[in-house]
Amino acid sequence: MLANYLIGLREGLEASLVVGILIAYLVKTNRRDLLPPLWAGVAAAAGVSIAFGALLTFGPSGLSFEAQEAIGGILSILAVGLVTWMIFWMARTARFMRAELQSKLDGAIAAGAIAVFVVALLAVGREGLETALFLWANAQTTQTTVGPLLGALLGLGTSFVIAWAFFRGAVKLNLRVFFAWTGLILIVIAAGVLAYGVHDLQEAGILPGIDNLAFDVSATIPPASILGTLLKGVFNFSPAMTWLEVVVWVAYIVPVTVLFVRLVWGAAPPPRVAPDDRGDSAGPVKTAA
């Protein structure tokens, strides 16, 4: 539940920032008449994301056990790939996100309401589909739906409140620090999802080694215990892992963490922007990660 809360919080805040930037730019350029198609695009993106999540949850239910495990494993690995790309993309380019979105919206404004609808649909829909897939993949590691769904909804709700307060000026949030640390946490969560995806493929018979356990501490840390539940919910820790799962987990988390830390904390901080230049779409902005 906690892991999905963090996923919902980070992804929800990112999507909220996108919507807030688009709305603020339309208001600033006196194009409030284009707000309805913008909101329609946001609503459509949310609907597509929810439908995608429902398809992932209920679609494979009628298939055989092996087929379900194979689909679960493949989609889990795909989810890890997407979220890893998103983490690094956010770390590299997010401080220019406002300028990029405003540039796209300029072209859409010139083209009309339908173009604004499409810009909102694509900008928010990408975030929504990635979030739905990763939330679903992470929920598979817990073998339950209620807790992860509740955690995701609470995270999304918290992100909307923070974004609203942020744009209203009620709170100050260092987005660079926020996305840096949540990115690091997501890498740990993604490593667990990747290991679980490999386990699914082993159970489906696609990958070998299902009986070659690297360790089994189920007697010491029962999966249903408080400690086992906490480790599973936060770190996707499994008390019994095969050698292949352990190798994949280490092979992912070590290089990805090193590269991410070098990118985020090893790079020079972005140049500060004067308050009068916040609306300038040509340069970096302070509200970026």
C-alpha positions as CSV (number, residue, x, y, z in Angstrom):
1,M,0.0,0.0,0.0
2,L,2.8,2.4,0.9
3,A,4.7,1.8,-2.3
4,N,1.5,2.5,-4.4
5,Y,0.9,5.6,-2.3
6,L,4.3,6.9,-3.2
7,I,3.7,6.0,-6.9
8,G,0.4,7.8,-6.9
9,L,1.8,10.8,-5.1
10,R,4.7,11.3,-7.5
11,E,2.8,10.5,-10.7
12,G,-0.2,12.5,-9.6
13,L,1.9,15.5,-8.8
14,E,3.6,15.3,-12.2
15,A,0.3,15.1,-14.0
16,S,-1.1,17.9,-11.9
17,L,1.9,20.1,-12.8
18,V,1.3,19.5,-16.5
19,V,-2.4,20.4,-16.2
20,G,-1.6,23.5,-14.1
21,I,1.0,24.7,-16.6
22,L,-1.4,24.4,-19.5
23,I,-4.3,26.1,-17.6
24,A,-2.0,29.0,-16.4
25,Y,-0.8,29.6,-20.0
26,L,-4.2,29.8,-21.4
27,V,-5.3,32.2,-18.7
28,K,-2.1,34.3,-19.2
29,T,-2.7,34.5,-22.9
30,N,-6.4,35.4,-22.5
31,R,-7.6,32.3,-24.1
32,R,-10.0,31.1,-21.4
33,D,-12.4,30.1,-24.2
34,L,-10.1,27.1,-24.8
35,L,-10.3,25.9,-21.2
36,P,-13.3,23.6,-21.9
37,P,-11.5,21.6,-24.6
38,L,-8.5,21.5,-22.4
39,W,-10.5,20.0,-19.5
40,A,-12.2,17.6,-21.9
41,G,-8.7,16.3,-23.0
42,V,-7.7,15.8,-19.3
43,A,-11.0,14.0,-18.6
44,A,-10.5,11.8,-21.7
45,A,-7.0,10.9,-20.6
46,A,-8.2,10.0,-17.2
47,G,-10.9,7.8,-18.6
48,V,-8.5,6.0,-21.0
49,S,-6.1,5.4,-18.1
50,I,-8.8,4.0,-15.9
51,A,-10.1,1.7,-18.7
52,F,-6.5,0.6,-19.3
53,G,-6.1,-0.3,-15.6
54,A,-9.4,-2.2,-15.6
55,L,-8.3,-4.1,-18.7
56,L,-5.1,-5.1,-17.1
57,T,-6.9,-6.2,-13.9
58,F,-9.8,-8.2,-15.4
59,G,-8.6,-9.0,-18.9
60,P,-6.5,-12.1,-18.2
61,S,-8.9,-13.6,-15.6
62,G,-10.3,-16.2,-18.0
63,L,-6.9,-17.5,-19.2
64,S,-4.9,-20.4,-17.9
65,F,-2.5,-20.1,-15.0
66,E,0.6,-20.2,-17.2
67,A,-0.9,-17.6,-19.6
68,Q,-1.7,-15.3,-16.8
69,E,1.8,-15.6,-15.3
70,A,3.4,-15.0,-18.7
71,I,1.3,-11.9,-19.3
72,G,1.9,-10.7,-15.8
73,G,5.7,-11.2,-16.2
74,I,5.9,-9.5,-19.6
75,L,3.8,-6.5,-18.5
76,S,5.8,-6.2,-15.3
77,I,9.1,-6.0,-17.2
78,L,7.5,-3.5,-19.6
79,A,6.3,-1.4,-16.7
80,V,9.8,-1.3,-15.2
81,G,11.2,-0.2,-18.6
82,L,8.7,2.6,-18.9
83,V,9.1,3.9,-15.3
84,T,12.9,3.8,-15.6
85,W,12.7,5.8,-18.8
86,M,10.3,8.3,-17.1
87,I,12.6,8.7,-14.0
88,F,15.6,9.6,-16.2
89,W,13.5,11.7,-18.5
90,M,12.2,13.7,-15.6
91,A,15.7,14.1,-14.1
92,R,17.2,15.3,-17.4
93,T,14.5,17.5,-19.0
94,A,11.8,18.3,-16.5
95,R,13.2,21.8,-15.6
96,F,12.3,22.7,-19.2
97,M,8.9,21.1,-19.0
98,R,7.0,24.4,-18.9
99,A,8.7,25.8,-22.0
100,E,8.1,22.6,-23.9
101,L,4.4,22.4,-23.0
102,Q,3.8,26.1,-23.7
103,S,5.5,25.7,-27.1
104,K,3.2,22.8,-28.0
105,L,0.2,24.7,-26.7
106,D,1.1,27.8,-28.9
107,G,0.7,25.6,-32.0
108,A,-2.5,24.1,-30.7
109,I,-4.0,27.5,-29.9
110,A,-3.4,28.5,-33.5
111,A,-5.0,25.3,-34.8
112,G,-8.1,25.5,-32.6
113,A,-10.0,23.8,-29.9
114,I,-9.5,20.2,-31.2
115,A,-5.8,20.7,-31.2
116,V,-5.9,21.9,-27.6
117,F,-7.9,18.8,-26.7
118,V,-5.3,16.6,-28.3
119,V,-2.4,18.3,-26.6
120,A,-4.1,17.8,-23.2
121,L,-5.0,14.2,-24.0
122,L,-1.5,13.3,-25.0
123,A,0.3,15.2,-22.2
124,V,-1.9,13.8,-19.4
125,G,-2.6,10.4,-21.1
126,R,1.1,9.5,-21.3
127,E,1.4,10.0,-17.5
128,G,-1.9,8.2,-16.9
129,L,-1.0,5.1,-18.9
130,E,2.4,4.8,-17.4
131,T,1.0,5.2,-13.9
132,A,-1.8,2.6,-14.5
133,L,0.7,0.0,-15.8
134,F,3.2,0.5,-13.0
135,L,0.5,0.5,-10.3
136,W,-0.9,-2.7,-11.7
137,A,2.5,-4.3,-11.9
138,N,3.4,-3.3,-8.4
139,A,0.0,-4.6,-7.1
140,Q,0.7,-8.0,-8.6
141,T,3.5,-8.4,-6.2
142,T,1.1,-8.2,-3.2
143,Q,-1.5,-10.7,-4.6
144,T,-4.3,-8.3,-3.5
145,T,-6.1,-5.3,-5.0
146,V,-7.8,-3.4,-2.2
147,G,-4.7,-2.2,-0.3
148,P,-2.7,-1.1,-3.4
149,L,-5.8,0.6,-4.9
150,L,-6.4,2.5,-1.7
151,G,-2.8,3.5,-1.5
152,A,-2.8,4.7,-5.1
153,L,-6.0,6.7,-4.6
154,L,-4.6,8.3,-1.4
155,G,-1.4,9.2,-3.2
156,L,-3.3,10.8,-6.1
157,G,-5.5,12.7,-3.7
158,T,-2.5,14.0,-1.8
159,S,-0.8,15.0,-5.0
160,F,-3.8,17.0,-6.2
161,V,-4.0,18.9,-2.8
162,I,-0.3,19.7,-2.9
163,A,-0.5,20.8,-6.6
164,W,-3.5,23.1,-5.8
165,A,-1.7,24.6,-2.8
166,F,1.5,25.0,-4.8
167,F,-0.1,26.9,-7.7
168,R,-2.1,29.0,-5.2
169,G,1.1,29.9,-3.5
170,A,0.0,28.4,-0.2
171,V,3.0,26.1,0.0
172,K,6.5,26.1,-1.3
173,L,7.9,22.8,-2.6
174,N,11.4,22.2,-4.0
175,L,10.3,20.0,-6.9
176,R,13.9,19.2,-7.9
177,V,14.5,17.6,-4.5
178,F,11.1,16.0,-4.4
179,F,11.5,14.3,-7.8
180,A,15.1,13.3,-7.0
181,W,14.2,11.4,-3.8
182,T,11.0,9.9,-5.1
183,G,12.9,8.8,-8.2
184,L,15.4,7.0,-6.0
185,I,12.5,5.3,-4.1
186,L,10.8,4.3,-7.4
187,I,14.1,2.6,-8.6
188,V,13.9,0.4,-5.5
189,I,10.3,-0.4,-6.1
190,A,10.9,-1.0,-9.8
191,A,13.7,-3.5,-8.9
192,G,11.2,-5.5,-6.9
193,V,8.6,-5.4,-9.7
194,L,11.3,-6.6,-12.1
195,A,12.3,-9.5,-9.9
196,Y,8.6,-10.4,-9.5
197,G,8.1,-10.3,-13.3
198,V,11.0,-12.7,-13.7
199,H,9.4,-15.0,-11.1
200,D,6.1,-14.9,-13.1
201,L,8.0,-15.9,-16.2
202,Q,9.6,-18.8,-14.3
203,E,6.2,-20.0,-13.1
204,A,5.0,-19.8,-16.6
205,G,7.8,-22.1,-17.7
206,I,9.4,-19.4,-20.0
207,L,12.4,-18.9,-17.8
208,P,14.2,-21.7,-15.9
209,G,15.3,-22.0,-12.3
210,I,12.0,-21.8,-10.4
211,D,13.2,-24.4,-7.9
212,N,16.7,-22.9,-7.5
213,L,16.2,-20.7,-4.4
214,A,18.9,-18.3,-3.4
215,F,17.4,-17.9,0.0
216,D,14.2,-18.6,1.9
217,V,13.6,-16.8,5.2
218,S,9.9,-17.4,5.3
219,A,10.2,-19.0,8.7
220,T,12.0,-15.9,10.1
221,I,10.0,-13.3,8.3
222,P,6.6,-14.8,7.5
223,P,5.0,-13.0,4.5
224,A,1.8,-12.4,6.5
225,S,3.7,-10.9,9.5
226,I,3.9,-7.1,10.2
227,L,7.5,-7.0,9.2
228,G,6.9,-9.1,6.1
229,T,4.0,-7.0,5.0
230,L,6.0,-3.8,5.6
231,L,9.0,-5.0,3.6
232,K,6.8,-6.2,0.9
233,G,4.8,-3.0,0.7
234,V,7.8,-0.7,0.8
235,F,10.6,-2.6,-1.0
236,N,8.7,-5.4,-2.7
237,F,10.9,-7.8,-0.6
238,S,10.1,-11.4,-1.0
239,P,11.2,-13.9,1.8
240,A,12.0,-16.5,-0.9
241,M,13.7,-15.6,-4.1
242,T,15.3,-17.7,-6.8
243,W,18.9,-17.1,-8.0
244,L,17.7,-15.6,-11.2
245,E,15.5,-13.1,-9.4
246,V,18.4,-12.1,-7.2
247,V,20.7,-11.7,-10.1
248,V,18.2,-9.6,-12.1
249,W,17.4,-7.5,-9.0
250,V,21.1,-6.7,-8.4
251,A,21.8,-6.2,-12.1
252,Y,19.0,-3.6,-12.3
253,I,19.3,-1.7,-9.0
254,V,23.1,-1.2,-8.9
255,P,23.8,0.4,-12.3
256,V,20.4,2.3,-12.4
257,T,21.0,3.8,-9.0
258,V,24.5,4.8,-9.8
259,L,23.5,6.5,-13.1
260,F,20.6,8.2,-11.5
261,V,22.6,9.6,-8.5
262,R,25.3,10.9,-10.9
263,L,22.7,12.5,-13.1
264,V,20.7,14.2,-10.3
265,W,23.3,15.0,-7.7
266,G,26.4,15.1,-9.9
267,A,25.1,17.7,-12.3
268,A,25.4,21.4,-11.8
269,P,22.2,23.0,-10.5
270,P,20.1,24.7,-13.1
271,P,20.5,28.5,-13.4
272,R,18.2,30.6,-11.2
273,V,15.4,32.5,-13.0
274,A,14.4,35.9,-11.9
275,P,10.7,36.2,-10.7
276,D,9.9,38.5,-13.6
277,D,11.0,35.8,-16.1
278,R,8.8,33.0,-14.8
279,G,6.5,33.3,-17.7
280,D,9.2,33.2,-20.3
281,S,8.7,30.1,-22.4
282,A,12.2,30.3,-23.8
283,G,14.2,29.3,-20.7
284,P,14.2,27.0,-17.7
285,V,11.7,27.6,-14.9
286,K,12.0,27.4,-11.1
287,T,9.0,25.1,-10.8
288,A,10.7,22.3,-12.6
289,A,12.2,19.2,-11.1
